[in-house]
Each structure stands twice: as structure tokens, then as C-alpha cells.
């Protein structure tokens, strides 16, 4: 039987102040006010998923940057269903923003 995780009441404040950069799927879905499956798809599309042994962590900075680049409404999931070319260009823009010293390929 899975272990029940305790609720983090100040989760949003911790993420906003930068003290909690990585969240789990359940925390991220709660933080961004969306369903679990929708948040999982968003995190995968943004390439913000990190697998550490048997733990999956999501980088909230990458999610926020992905959302900002697409000017998307988090309650409308149709906006982030992009074709492959748009996804690749978005990822390149995120890479340029996060790592400005890396030359273009």
C-alpha cells in the first residue's frame, strides 16, 4: 500500500520565493491548479521532468518559462498542444534563455 504524503500548506509561497525549485507531480498539479494528468503532459512537453532513481521531480522554473514563452492560459490545455516544430523551437528558445553562453547549432 502506498505511503500517504503530508500536505504542504505553504507550497506556493516556497516555490515563488525560490526555496522549492523542484516539485512532484501531485504538488505541481496542486500548485498550477490543474489535474494530475494535464500537469504530467505539460511537464513532459516542457522537458522539465527529472528521474532520480524512483523519484520524479519537475523543475518549476522550466515550466514557468515554457508557459511564459507560449503566453498560455493554464486552464486551457489546448494551447500547449503544439506540433513538433513548434515544440523544438520553444525548447531552443528556453535553452537560449537559460544558458545564454551556448552557441546556436
C-alpha positions in Angstrom: 0.0 0.0 0.0 1.5 3.4 -1.0 2.6 5.8 1.7 0.4 8.9 2.1 2.3 12.1 1.7 1.6 15.0 4.0 0.1 18.2 2.7 2.4 21.2 2.2 0.3 24.3 3.1 2.8 26.9 2.0 3.8 25.2 -1.2 3.1 28.1 -3.5 5.0 30.5 -1.3 8.0 28.2 -1.2 8.1 27.9 -5.0 7.6 31.7 -5.5 10.4 32.6 -3.1 12.7 30.1 -4.8 13.2 27.8 -1.8 11.5 24.9 -3.6 12.5 24.7 -7.2 11.5 21.0 -7.8 8.1 19.5 -7.1 6.5 16.1 -7.6 3.6 15.6 -10.0 0.9 15.9 -7.2 2.4 19.1 -5.8 2.8 20.6 -9.3 -0.8 19.8 -10.2 -1.9 21.5 -7.0 0.4 24.5 -7.5 -0.7 25.2 -11.0 -4.4 24.4 -10.3 -4.8 21.6 -12.9 -5.4 17.9 -13.0 -2.6 15.4 -12.4 -2.6 14.0 -16.0 -2.7 17.5 -17.5 0.2 18.6 -15.4 2.2 15.5 -16.3 1.6 16.2 -20.0 2.7 19.9 -19.5 5.8 18.9 -17.7 6.8 16.4 -20.4 6.1 18.9 -23.2 8.3 21.5 -21.4 11.1 18.9 -20.9 11.0 19.7 -17.2 10.9 16.1 -15.9 13.9 14.7 -13.9 14.0 11.0 -12.9 16.2 10.4 -9.9 16.2 6.7 -9.0 12.5 6.0 -8.3 11.5 9.7 -7.7 10.2 12.0 -10.4 10.8 15.7 -9.9 9.6 18.6 -12.0 11.6 21.9 -12.4 9.1 24.7 -11.8 11.4 27.3 -13.4 11.3 25.5 -16.8 7.5 25.1 -16.5 7.2 28.8 -15.8 9.5 29.7 -18.7 7.6 27.4 -21.0 4.3 29.0 -20.0 5.7 32.5 -20.5 7.0 31.7 -23.9 3.7 30.4 -25.1 1.5 33.0 -23.3 -0.8 30.2 -22.4 -3.8 30.1 -20.1 -3.1 27.3 -17.6 -6.8 26.4 -17.5 -7.0 25.8 -21.3 -4.9 22.8 -22.2 -5.5 23.2 -26.0 -2.9 26.0 -26.1 0.1 23.7 -25.3 -0.8 21.0 -27.8 1.7 22.2 -30.4 3.2 20.4 -33.4 6.7 19.1 -33.2 8.3 22.0 -35.0 6.8 24.5 -32.5 7.9 22.3 -29.6 11.5 22.2 -30.9 11.7 25.9 -31.5 10.2 26.5 -28.0 12.9 24.2 -26.4 15.6 26.1 -28.3 14.3 29.4 -27.0 14.2 28.1 -23.4 17.8 26.8 -23.9 18.9 30.2 -25.1 17.3 31.9 -22.2 18.5 29.5 -19.5 22.0 29.0 -21.0 22.9 32.2 -22.9 26.6 31.2 -23.4 25.8 28.1 -25.5 26.2 28.9 -29.3 23.3 28.1 -31.7 23.5 24.8 -33.6 
